[in-house]
Amino acid sequence: MRKLFLYAALLLLSQCSKCKDNDPSPEAQLPPATQTGANTFGCLVNGEAWTPRGNNSNSNYSVSYDPGLNGGLFSLQTYRYPDKSEFFQSISLEVISNARVGSYSLPSPRRTRVVFQDTRPNCYWSSADSATTYRRGTLTITHLDLQAGIVSGTFAFTLYKPGCDSIRVTQGRFDKKL
C-alpha cells in the first residue's frame, strides 16, 4: 500500500513538471520587437512578462511625439490590471528634450525619465525622484518616422526605493503608430 501511494505521488509530480515544460517562457510571451507601427509593448518586470491589459476608460497604451517641443519630446504611457481587482501597475518612459533616434541613459533628469507604479503595495518609483535611491537603465529610440507616424524602441531599467521592492525591467520593446 505504501509503494502504491509513493508511485501515485511520483506520477503526480512528474505530470506537474510536464505542464511546466509546455508553458511558454516569459520571453516567449512578449510581442516581437518590430519597427512597423504594430502597436505593441512588452517587457519583463522582475522576470515576468508584462504587457498592457485592462481598461479604465483611457487607452492602456499611448505614445506621443512632439518635434517642436524642447527640440523633440517623446512620451509613452501604459498600464495594466494584473488581476480582477482595482489595483494597477503603470510604466512611463519620456525623452524630455531633443528626442531622436539614439540611446538615452538613466538617470538624466533634464533629458529622460522613467516611472513604474504599482498601487497594490502603494509604491511609486521614478528616475527623477530623489526617494528612488537606485536608478539605472537605457531607453533607445530605434526608429522614428514622422511621415509614416511610427516610433519604435527598446528599454531596460532598474529602480530601487526604500520600503518597496526593486523593479528590474528587461527586454523592453515598443512599436507604436503615432
Backbone as CSV, one residue per row, in Angstrom:
resi,resn,N_x,N_y,N_z,CA_x,CA_y,CA_z,C_x,C_y,C_z
1,MET,0.819,-1.183,0.000,0.000,0.000,0.000,0.873,1.261,0.000
2,ARG,1.930,1.198,0.760,2.827,2.335,0.848,3.499,2.616,-0.501
3,LYS,3.879,1.534,-1.193,4.500,1.702,-2.505,3.506,2.303,-3.493
4,LEU,2.248,1.909,-3.399,1.226,2.445,-4.291,1.090,3.956,-4.093
5,PHE,1.074,4.405,-2.847,0.996,5.832,-2.546,2.219,6.560,-3.089
6,LEU,3.386,5.964,-2.914,4.624,6.562,-3.393,4.619,6.686,-4.910
7,TYR,4.174,5.642,-5.612,4.095,5.678,-7.074,3.086,6.725,-7.546
8,ALA,1.959,6.821,-6.856,0.938,7.802,-7.225,1.483,9.221,-7.049
9,ALA,2.188,9.458,-5.953,2.775,10.781,-5.709,3.829,11.097,-6.766
10,LEU,4.643,10.136,-7.107,5.669,10.320,-8.129,5.035,10.617,-9.486
11,LEU,3.977,9.906,-9.813,3.271,10.136,-11.064,2.685,11.548,-11.104
12,LEU,2.075,11.991,-10.025,1.520,13.339,-9.973,2.603,14.400,-10.124
13,LEU,3.719,14.226,-9.448,4.812,15.189,-9.547,5.379,15.258,-10.954
14,SER,5.499,14.106,-11.603,6.038,14.109,-12.967,5.058,14.768,-13.931
15,GLN,3.769,14.639,-13.695,2.774,15.279,-14.550,2.835,16.794,-14.393
16,CYS,3.036,17.274,-13.187,3.126,18.723,-12.967,4.336,19.301,-13.687
17,SER,5.457,18.599,-13.660,6.642,19.120,-14.330,6.445,19.131,-15.841
18,LYS,5.648,18.198,-16.379,5.364,18.220,-17.805,4.552,19.457,-18.164
19,CYS,3.617,19.822,-17.304,2.817,21.026,-17.562,3.725,22.251,-17.618
20,LYS,4.663,22.344,-16.706,5.584,23.482,-16.679,6.430,23.526,-17.945
21,ASP,6.839,22.345,-18.452,7.653,22.310,-19.657,6.908,22.862,-20.864
22,ASN,5.586,22.717,-20.889,4.797,23.186,-22.020,4.403,24.654,-21.902
23,ASP,4.542,25.241,-20.723,4.213,26.651,-20.548,5.225,27.502,-21.309
24,PRO,4.756,28.544,-21.998,5.718,29.405,-22.695,6.585,30.162,-21.699
25,SER,7.820,30.393,-22.078,8.726,31.161,-21.221,8.235,32.602,-21.164
26,PRO,8.644,33.350,-20.150,8.249,34.766,-20.090,8.656,35.526,-21.360
27,GLU,9.835,35.238,-21.887,10.300,35.909,-23.105,9.375,35.622,-24.282
28,ALA,8.881,34.383,-24.373,8.005,33.992,-25.479,6.639,34.662,-25.387
29,GLN,6.292,35.194,-24.227,5.005,35.862,-24.045,5.042,37.332,-24.458
30,LEU,6.234,37.827,-24.797,6.373,39.222,-25.213,6.093,39.352,-26.707
31,PRO,5.595,40.526,-27.130,5.432,40.736,-28.574,6.802,40.848,-29.226
32,PRO,6.893,40.558,-30.514,8.183,40.688,-31.180,8.633,42.148,-31.232
33,ALA,9.932,42.352,-31.303,10.495,43.701,-31.449,10.414,44.069,-32.929
34,THR,9.480,44.955,-33.277,9.262,45.351,-34.667,9.434,46.854,-34.813
35,GLN,9.413,47.317,-36.059,9.517,48.741,-36.356,8.532,49.117,-37.450
36,THR,7.324,48.587,-37.359,6.324,48.756,-38.411,5.087,49.513,-37.953
37,GLY,5.045,49.970,-36.707,3.848,50.599,-36.166,2.823,49.564,-35.753
38,ALA,3.287,48.432,-35.210,2.425,47.299,-34.862,1.586,47.531,-33.602
39,ASN,1.771,48.679,-32.937,1.025,48.994,-31.703,1.242,47.955,-30.610
40,THR,2.514,47.613,-30.388,2.855,46.613,-29.376,3.758,47.213,-28.311
41,PHE,3.682,46.619,-27.123,4.516,46.998,-25.991,4.673,45.759,-25.130
42,GLY,5.878,45.536,-24.636,6.091,44.433,-23.711,7.465,44.526,-23.080
43,CYS,7.596,43.891,-21.909,8.863,43.842,-21.204,8.767,42.753,-20.141
44,LEU,9.886,42.454,-19.526,9.906,41.577,-18.364,10.073,42.460,-17.140
45,VAL,9.200,42.297,-16.158,9.319,43.012,-14.883,9.650,41.969,-13.831
46,ASN,10.863,42.072,-13.298,11.363,41.081,-12.340,11.186,39.661,-12.878
47,GLY,11.457,39.488,-14.179,11.439,38.178,-14.820,10.097,37.704,-15.330
48,GLU,9.020,38.471,-15.095,7.679,38.084,-15.537,7.247,38.951,-16.723
49,ALA,6.554,38.340,-17.680,6.068,39.084,-18.846,5.082,40.164,-18.408
50,TRP,5.224,41.351,-18.984,4.372,42.498,-18.662,3.928,43.126,-19.976
51,THR,2.632,43.155,-20.216,2.055,43.822,-21.378,0.841,44.614,-20.898
52,PRO,0.423,45.639,-21.647,-0.767,46.392,-21.255,-1.979,45.456,-21.176
53,ARG,-2.835,45.687,-20.180,-4.015,44.844,-20.009,-5.072,45.613,-19.234
54,GLY,-6.319,45.478,-19.651,-7.429,46.115,-18.943,-7.686,47.510,-19.465
55,ASN,-8.696,48.128,-18.882,-9.072,49.445,-19.346,-9.773,50.205,-18.220
56,ASN,-9.405,51.465,-18.074,-10.070,52.329,-17.081,-10.722,53.517,-17.772
57,SER,-11.150,53.329,-18.983,-11.769,54.309,-19.887,-10.736,55.165,-20.626
58,ASN,-9.462,55.025,-20.300,-8.373,55.646,-21.054,-7.592,54.530,-21.726
59,SER,-6.979,54.833,-22.853,-6.178,53.835,-23.556,-5.115,53.274,-22.620
60,ASN,-4.913,51.967,-22.645,-3.904,51.370,-21.769,-2.503,51.434,-22.372
61,TYR,-2.366,52.067,-23.544,-1.057,52.215,-24.175,-1.113,53.405,-25.122
62,SER,-0.398,54.466,-24.802,-0.376,55.643,-25.672,1.052,56.173,-25.792
63,VAL,1.333,56.693,-26.962,2.645,57.267,-27.260,2.432,58.581,-27.984
64,SER,3.225,59.569,-27.637,3.177,60.837,-28.367,4.594,61.304,-28.661
65,TYR,4.715,62.057,-29.727,5.986,62.667,-30.101,5.677,64.054,-30.635
66,ASP,6.306,65.066,-30.048,6.119,66.443,-30.484,7.488,66.973,-30.909
67,PRO,7.732,67.093,-32.215,9.055,67.544,-32.671,9.348,68.996,-32.340
68,GLY,8.321,69.801,-32.072,8.524,71.218,-31.815,8.764,71.572,-30.362
69,LEU,8.485,70.664,-29.445,8.623,70.962,-28.023,10.001,70.519,-27.528
70,ASN,10.788,71.432,-27.024,12.136,71.160,-26.500,13.018,70.430,-27.513
71,GLY,12.820,70.689,-28.792,13.624,70.030,-29.820,13.189,68.599,-30.088
72,GLY,12.116,68.172,-29.482,11.590,66.815,-29.662,11.255,66.211,-28.319
73,LEU,9.971,65.929,-28.088,9.520,65.333,-26.833,8.844,64.007,-27.143
74,PHE,9.333,62.948,-26.519,8.760,61.607,-26.671,8.164,61.194,-25.332
75,SER,6.939,60.671,-25.360,6.287,60.240,-24.131,5.499,58.957,-24.393
76,LEU,5.699,57.967,-23.532,4.986,56.689,-23.611,4.352,56.429,-22.257
77,GLN,3.060,56.100,-22.252,2.318,55.794,-21.027,1.594,54.465,-21.249
78,THR,1.697,53.557,-20.294,0.970,52.295,-20.396,0.628,51.790,-18.997
79,TYR,-0.417,51.005,-18.914,-0.807,50.438,-17.625,-1.437,49.077,-17.837
80,ARG,-1.587,48.376,-16.729,-2.287,47.093,-16.767,-2.894,46.791,-15.409
81,TYR,-3.953,46.029,-15.460,-4.567,45.466,-14.266,-4.134,44.003,-14.222
82,PRO,-3.229,43.639,-13.307,-2.706,42.273,-13.299,-3.723,41.219,-12.887
83,ASP,-4.780,41.630,-12.213,-5.818,40.685,-11.804,-7.164,41.413,-11.881
84,LYS,-8.188,40.847,-11.331,-9.529,41.441,-11.440,-9.825,42.454,-10.335
85,SER,-8.812,42.933,-9.647,-9.012,43.922,-8.590,-8.889,45.330,-9.164
86,GLU,-8.994,46.321,-8.300,-8.856,47.710,-8.733,-7.397,48.161,-8.774
87,PHE,-6.473,47.311,-8.326,-5.058,47.660,-8.315,-4.482,47.600,-9.723
88,PHE,-3.565,48.525,-10.022,-2.956,48.535,-11.344,-1.463,48.824,-11.239
89,GLN,-0.786,48.582,-12.344,0.630,48.910,-12.495,0.752,49.789,-13.738
90,SER,1.709,50.693,-13.731,1.914,51.543,-14.904,3.403,51.769,-15.150
91,ILE,3.707,52.023,-16.408,5.071,52.352,-16.831,4.994,53.605,-17.687
92,SER,5.899,54.544,-17.434,6.020,55.757,-18.246,7.470,55.913,-18.665
93,LEU,7.682,56.230,-19.920,9.013,56.496,-20.459,8.962,57.846,-21.159
94,GLU,9.971,58.694,-20.930,9.992,60.001,-21.575,11.408,60.405,-21.957
95,VAL,11.522,60.990,-23.126,12.717,61.743,-23.503,12.221,63.178,-23.571
96,ILE,12.685,63.994,-22.645,12.123,65.320,-22.413,12.629,66.354,-23.414
97,SER,13.855,66.182,-23.924,14.382,67.155,-24.877,15.240,66.467,-25.929
98,ASN,15.170,67.021,-27.137,15.953,66.534,-28.270,15.774,65.038,-28.516
99,ALA,14.542,64.570,-28.476,14.257,63.150,-28.718,14.477,62.828,-30.191
100,ARG,15.373,61.934,-30.440,15.729,61.485,-31.787,16.053,60.001,-31.718
101,VAL,16.340,59.395,-32.855,16.836,58.023,-32.859,18.163,58.023,-32.121
102,GLY,18.298,57.147,-31.143,19.512,57.062,-30.350,19.224,56.499,-28.973
103,SER,20.294,56.303,-28.188,20.177,55.757,-26.834,20.298,56.861,-25.807
104,TYR,19.520,56.710,-24.738,19.492,57.677,-23.654,19.708,56.936,-22.347
105,SER,20.644,57.416,-21.556,20.964,56.770,-20.282,20.102,57.330,-19.165
106,LEU,19.869,56.481,-18.191,19.213,56.891,-16.951,20.247,56.814,-15.843
107,PRO,20.294,57.692,-14.885,19.417,58.845,-14.777,19.942,60.016,-15.586
108,SER,19.050,60.801,-16.050,19.359,62.049,-16.732,18.145,62.961,-16.557
109,PRO,18.005,63.581,-15.381,16.775,64.295,-15.032,16.358,65.385,-16.012
110,ARG,17.289,65.972,-16.723,16.919,67.020,-17.675,16.601,66.455,-19.056
111,ARG,16.876,65.155,-19.259,16.709,64.593,-20.595,15.742,63.416,-20.639
112,THR,15.791,62.515,-19.648,14.954,61.319,-19.677,14.297,61.092,-18.322
113,ARG,13.223,60.340,-18.372,12.529,59.979,-17.140,11.862,58.628,-17.357
114,VAL,11.894,57.799,-16.331,11.179,56.530,-16.358,10.462,56.382,-15.016
115,VAL,9.226,55.882,-15.055,8.413,55.723,-13.850,7.770,54.352,-13.880
116,PHE,7.761,53.698,-12.726,6.991,52.462,-12.547,6.135,52.657,-11.309
117,GLN,4.867,52.341,-11.421,3.947,52.470,-10.293,3.201,51.153,-10.109
118,ASP,3.058,50.742,-8.852,2.279,49.556,-8.501,1.393,49.950,-7.325
119,THR,0.086,50.007,-7.544,-0.802,50.502,-6.499,-1.104,49.470,-5.415
120,ARG,-0.857,48.167,-5.689,-1.139,47.170,-4.634,-0.253,47.413,-3.414
121,PRO,1.077,47.506,-3.569,1.881,47.836,-2.385,2.010,49.343,-2.175
122,ASN,1.316,50.137,-3.007,1.373,51.592,-2.929,2.804,52.099,-3.104
123,CYS,3.460,51.622,-4.169,4.834,52.033,-4.453,4.907,52.767,-5.785
124,TYR,5.746,53.790,-5.806,5.953,54.635,-6.974,7.452,54.877,-7.096
125,TRP,8.043,54.402,-8.184,9.466,54.576,-8.427,9.624,55.530,-9.602
126,SER,10.483,56.511,-9.476,10.722,57.453,-10.563,12.207,57.767,-10.645
127,SER,12.732,57.772,-11.860,14.149,58.103,-12.035,14.421,59.564,-11.706
128,ALA,13.381,60.391,-11.636,13.555,61.808,-11.333,13.281,62.134,-9.871
129,ASP,12.982,61.124,-9.056,12.621,61.324,-7.658,13.804,60.936,-6.770
130,SER,14.217,61.816,-5.873,15.363,61.528,-5.001,15.066,60.392,-4.024
131,ALA,13.795,60.069,-3.780,13.451,58.942,-2.902,13.774,57.600,-3.562
132,THR,13.841,57.588,-4.891,14.283,56.390,-5.616,15.803,56.432,-5.595
133,THR,16.405,55.624,-4.733,17.833,55.759,-4.455,18.722,55.056,-5.477
134,TYR,18.185,54.119,-6.244,18.970,53.483,-7.305,18.161,53.566,-8.587
135,ARG,18.773,54.090,-9.622,18.103,54.243,-10.910,19.131,54.167,-12.026
136,ARG,19.053,53.099,-12.777,19.964,52.890,-13.897,19.184,52.275,-15.047
137,GLY,19.578,52.622,-16.249,18.935,51.998,-17.391,19.182,52.749,-18.669
138,THR,18.545,52.270,-19.721,18.642,52.902,-21.027,17.284,52.865,-21.716
139,LEU,17.063,53.862,-22.507,15.914,53.940,-23.392,16.489,54.238,-24.770
140,THR,16.156,53.417,-25.756,16.684,53.599,-27.102,15.532,53.753,-28.074
141,ILE,15.514,54.854,-28.788,14.573,55.024,-29.888,15.286,54.469,-31.120
142,THR,14.772,53.372,-31.643,15.435,52.690,-32.770,14.875,53.124,-34.116
143,HIS,13.649,53.652,-34.118,13.001,54.031,-35.374,12.054,55.194,-35.096
144,LEU,12.185,56.246,-35.859,11.302,57.399,-35.733,11.039,57.922,-37.141
145,ASP,9.837,57.680,-37.631,9.442,58.088,-38.977,8.189,58.951,-38.836
146,LEU,8.374,60.266,-38.884,7.253,61.178,-38.680,6.280,61.156,-39.851
147,GLN,6.762,60.920,-41.077,5.849,60.865,-42.225,4.924,59.651,-42.125
148,ALA,5.466,58.502,-41.745,4.643,57.301,-41.584,3.979,57.273,-40.213
149,GLY,4.447,58.116,-39.294,3.880,58.171,-37.950,4.203,56.941,-37.120
150,ILE,5.468,56.532,-37.127,5.887,55.326,-36.397,7.054,55.659,-35.483
151,VAL,6.991,55.183,-34.250,8.118,55.267,-33.326,8.284,53.899,-32.667
152,SER,9.530,53.433,-32.601,9.835,52.117,-32.030,11.087,52.230,-31.194
153,GLY,11.241,51.279,-30.275,12.449,51.300,-29.476,12.523,50.173,-28.472
154,THR,13.564,50.260,-27.651,13.821,49.262,-26.615,14.166,49.994,-25.321
155,PHE,14.082,49.271,-24.210,14.411,49.880,-22.926,14.702,48.796,-21.901
156,ALA,15.424,49.194,-20.886,15.705,48.351,-19.715,16.077,49.294,-18.586
157,PHE,15.620,48.980,-17.384,15.971,49.833,-16.245,15.777,49.079,-14.943
158,THR,16.477,49.570,-13.919,16.329,49.064,-12.559,16.120,50.268,-11.650
159,LEU,15.106,50.167,-10.797,14.792,51.230,-9.848,14.665,50.618,-8.460
160,TYR,15.192,51.316,-7.459,15.038,50.868,-6.067,14.651,52.058,-5.214
161,LYS,13.714,51.799,-4.312,13.266,52.817,-3.367,13.088,52.125,-2.015
162,PRO,13.629,52.673,-0.940,13.443,52.055,0.372,11.955,51.857,0.688
163,GLY,11.637,50.705,1.234,10.255,50.384,1.572,9.493,49.701,0.459
164,CYS,10.085,49.616,-0.729,9.464,48.962,-1.882,10.468,47.975,-2.476
165,ASP,9.969,46.946,-3.127,10.857,46.015,-3.811,11.592,46.729,-4.930
166,SER,12.720,46.172,-5.337,13.409,46.661,-6.528,12.576,46.302,-7.750
167,ILE,12.616,47.155,-8.743,11.951,46.890,-10.016,13.047,46.747,-11.060
168,ARG,13.105,45.567,-11.670,14.095,45.299,-12.714,13.343,45.004,-14.008
169,VAL,13.422,45.927,-14.947,12.736,45.797,-16.229,13.774,45.480,-17.287
170,THR,13.554,44.378,-18.000,14.482,43.948,-19.047,13.696,43.622,-20.324
171,GLN,14.407,43.518,-21.413,13.872,43.133,-22.727,12.650,43.952,-23.139
172,GLY,12.637,45.232,-22.760,11.517,46.093,-23.114,11.554,46.474,-24.580
173,ARG,10.351,46.526,-25.185,10.242,46.941,-26.576,8.889,47.599,-26.801
174,PHE,8.881,48.560,-27.723,7.628,49.222,-28.088,7.671,49.522,-29.572
175,ASP,6.514,49.539,-30.186,6.368,49.849,-31.599,4.970,50.423,-31.755
176,LYS,4.880,51.706,-32.053,3.567,52.377,-31.998,3.369,53.273,-33.196
177,LYS,2.171,53.274,-33.695,1.726,54.224,-34.698,1.321,55.486,-33.955
178,LEU,1.878,56.600,-34.327,1.558,57.872,-33.652,0.191,58.392,-34.084
